[in-house]
Amino acid sequence: MKSRFFSLAICILFFATTNAQQVVEDKKPGDEENIFIKVEVDANTNPKAWAEHVKKSTQLPDSVLKEIPPGTYKVSVQFIVDVHGNIGQVKAKNDPGYGFAKKAEKIILSYKGTWQPASQCGRNVKAYKSQSITFIVPDISSQPSL
């Protein structure tokens, strides 16, 4: 009876060790470097703080408004939120001119809030995020002066 128990324990230990090694071997080098386009849980931050930051940052001084034609200027910005919630690789996907693309990139980078990373299969992963930034330039020449 003791030898059977001992043999069974050895077999269990052998299979447990083999499975543990297999899990480690299944992990490919550089898995942490993959950047996901679609994820189960998207990277996110406090929506109220984010909206406030974007709204405040898109306000332009009067001196700049005088030099830009009135209109609505939209910039689509793509960036990466890494596994620790850090923002990186910020890139404007379009440029309506007047420095709005660079300004939109700076708005993304200057956010002081924290990001929760995206999640895939229960683990944090790097993922792309996109954000549209809209700049509205009013026609200040038709506004009454105070």
Residue, then its C-alpha position, 0 to 999 in steps of 0.5 A: m500500500k505504501s509503495r502504491f501511494f509513493s508511486l502515485a505521489i511521484c506520478i502526480l509530482f512528475f505531471a505537475t512539474t511537466n505542466a508547469q514547464q509547459v506553461v512557461e514554454d508556451k509564453k513567447p519572448g516579447d509577449e509584453e511588447n505586443i500592442f493590441i488593437k482590439v482588447e476585451v477591456d479597453a484602457n480607460t481613465n476618469p471620464k469626467a476628469w478627462a473631458e474637463h482636461v480636454k475642454k480646458s486645453t482646447q480653449l485658445p487665447d484671443s491673440v491666437l483666435k485673431e490669426i485663425p479663420p473661424g471654423t471647427y477643426k478636428v484632430s484625431v489622435q492615436f496613442i498607446v496606454d502601456v501595461h502600467g497605464n502610461i501614455g506614449q507614442v502620441k501621434a496626430k492622424n490628421d493635421p488641419g493646420y494652424g498648429f492644431a495637430k501638435k496642440a492636440e498631441k500636447i493635450i494628450l501628453s499633459y493629462k495628469g490623471t491616471w489610466q487603467p491599462a487595457s486587459q486581454c485574457g485577464r492580464n494588462v496589455k499595451a493597447y491603442k487608444s484614439q481620441s478626437i480633439t475639437f477646436i472651435v474658432p469663433d468669428i470674433s470680428s462679428q462679436p460686439s466688443l465690451 
